[in-house]
Amino acid sequence: MHMFMVVTAAVLATLLALAGIANIAYGWVPPWARSRVLRPRLWGYGALLGAAGFALYMFLGPLARAFGPLPLLGWVAFMAGLALQWMSQRPGRAS
C-alpha cells in the first residue's frame, strides 16, 4: 500500500509540474481553473514551485534527521506555490 501511495503522489507532482511548464510556455490553464485564473503565467510559476516543493517534502520528509531543514524548505516552497496560484486569481494593480 505504501508503494501505491508514493507512486500516486509522484505522478501527481509530475502532472502538476507539467501543467506549470505548459502554462508558462504556452499560457495553457487546466480546464477546471480557466474561469478563475486571471494571470496564467503566475499560475504556472506557482504550479511549478508547488510541485517542486511537494516532491522535495514528500521524498525527504521521512529522512528529516539526515537532511536537516530541506524537508521544511520543501513545505515552505509548496505553500509559496499555493500563494502564487491564489494571487493569480486576483486582479493585478490598476495602472
C-alpha positions in Angstrom: 0.0 0.0 0.0 2.9 2.4 0.8 4.4 2.0 -2.7 1.0 2.7 -4.3 0.7 5.9 -2.4 4.3 7.0 -3.2 3.8 6.3 -6.9 0.4 8.1 -6.9 1.9 11.2 -5.2 4.9 11.2 -7.6 2.6 11.0 -10.6 0.5 13.9 -9.3 3.6 16.0 -8.6 4.8 15.3 -12.1 1.5 16.3 -13.6 1.4 19.5 -11.6 4.9 20.4 -12.8 4.0 19.6 -16.4 0.9 21.8 -16.1 3.0 24.6 -14.8 5.5 24.3 -17.6 2.8 24.2 -20.2 1.2 27.3 -18.6 4.5 29.2 -18.6 5.4 28.3 -22.1 2.0 28.4 -23.9 -0.4 30.1 -21.5 -2.5 26.9 -21.1 -4.6 26.7 -18.0 -6.3 23.4 -16.9 -10.0 23.4 -17.7 -11.1 23.4 -14.0 -9.2 26.7 -13.3 -9.8 28.6 -16.6 -12.7 30.6 -15.3 -10.9 31.9 -12.2 -7.3 32.4 -13.3 -6.7 36.0 -14.5 -2.8 35.8 -14.7 -1.9 32.5 -16.3 1.9 32.8 -16.2 1.8 33.5 -12.5 -0.4 30.4 -12.0 2.2 28.4 -14.0 5.1 29.6 -11.8 3.0 28.7 -8.7 2.3 25.3 -10.0 5.9 24.6 -10.8 7.1 25.9 -7.4 4.4 23.9 -5.6 5.2 20.7 -7.5 8.9 21.0 -6.7 8.2 21.8 -3.0 5.8 18.9 -2.8 8.3 16.5 -4.3 11.1 17.7 -2.0 8.9 17.4 1.1 7.5 14.0 0.1 10.8 12.4 -0.6 13.0 14.0 2.0 10.3 14.3 4.8 10.8 10.8 6.2 14.6 11.4 6.3 14.4 14.8 8.1 17.3 13.9 10.5 19.7 13.2 7.7 18.8 16.2 5.5 18.2 18.8 8.2 16.0 21.7 7.1 15.5 20.6 3.4 12.1 18.9 4.1 10.9 22.1 5.8 12.1 24.2 2.9 10.1 21.9 0.6 7.0 22.5 2.6 7.6 26.3 2.5 8.1 26.1 -1.3 4.8 24.2 -1.6 3.0 26.9 0.4 4.7 29.6 -1.6 3.4 27.9 -4.8 -0.1 27.8 -3.4 0.2 31.5 -2.6 1.3 32.3 -6.1 -1.6 30.3 -7.5 -4.0 32.2 -5.2 -2.6 35.5 -6.3 -3.0 34.6 -9.9 -6.8 34.5 -9.3 -6.8 38.1 -8.2 -6.8 41.1 -10.5 -3.5 43.0 -10.8 -2.9 46.6 -9.9 -4.6 49.2 -12.0 -2.0 51.2 -13.9 
